[in-house]
Amino acid sequence: MARRVSIGFVAAGLLWLLTGESCVRASTLGDIFYRHGSADDHIAAAYFPHWVHRIKYKCYACHDDLFPMQRGANPTMAAMAKGQSCGACHNGAVAFGLDTCQRCHVGP
């Protein structure tokens, strides 16, 4: 059965793409802020817009091979550089690479 995409959903996606900001922060749609463990770390939290990924990909593109279907995942830059977690796609070929920090590290 096909699902219709609401106008609000499309508008929010366009807003995020145009401004680099999401109006659906940490929503029920699965958006996530990955915070750092150290208080000395002055890098902004990494923002994962789950709903943006879901526009293009089905769940099984990432789950369960890259990310188990459970809370608590905390991808690291070292793992991503090895092609694990987000780095499986964010390698500069499939999607933007890890050298564009501001694309993900935008969080509060």
N, C-alpha and C positions, 0 to 999 in steps of 0.2 A: 504494500500500500504506500503510495507516494505521500510525502508530507509537504505542505506548503510552508514557505518561508514568509514570516510576517514582515511588513513594511518597516516596523521598528527595528527588527533584527538587521535588516539590510542597511537601514540608516545608521545604526550604531557601528556596523562594520565599515561603512564609508567614512564616518567620522574618525574612527581609529586609524584608518589608512591615510587620511588626509592630514591629521594632526599628530599622529604618533601616540595619541592618548586614547584610552578607552573610557567610555562613560559607564561601563559595566564592571567596575573593579571588584575583584573577589566575589563574583556573583554566584548564583546557583548554576550558572552555565559552566562552572569549573575553572574559572580564571584563578591563577595562583601567583602569589608573591613568594619567592624563595629568599628568605632572610639569611644573612651570614651569621656564623656562630660566634665571631669575635667582636667584642665591643670596640676594639681598636680598628676594625675594618671600616673604612669610610666610603666603601663602594655601595652605591644604591642597591636595594634589593632587585633581584631579577624578576621581571614580570612575564608570566606565561599566559598568553591569551588563548585559552583552550578553545573557545568558540570560534576564533579565527581559523584555527587548524581544522576544526570540524566542518567548516564550509567546504574545504577542498578534499579532506581525507576521511575515510571511515575509521572507526575505532581501532580495528585490527591492524591498521598501518603502524601503530605504535604499541598497542596493548596486545599481548603480554610480552612480546619479545624485547622491546626497549624499556617499557615501564610496566611493572606489575599493577594489576587493578587493586591498589591499596594506597592508603594515605601514608605519608612519611617519606616519599622520594625526595632526595635532595641532590640533584645533579651537580657535579663539580666541574670546573673548567678543565682540570687535568683529565677527567674521564671523557669529556667532550672532545678534547684534543686527540684522544685515541679513537674517536669515532663511536663512542658509546653515548647512550641517552640522546640528548638533543644533537650532539655532534654527528650522529648517523646521517642526518639530513643537512644540518647547518654546517656545511663544509666548503661553501663557496661555489659548489657546482649545482646541487639540488636546491639549496636555499642559501640566503646570505651567510657568510662565514663568521667565525668567532672573533674576527678582528674588528667588528663593528659593535663595540661595547654598548653604545647608547641605544641600540635597537632593543636590548633586553633589560639593561640596568637602568630602569626609569622609576622604580618603586619608591615608596615612602620610607 
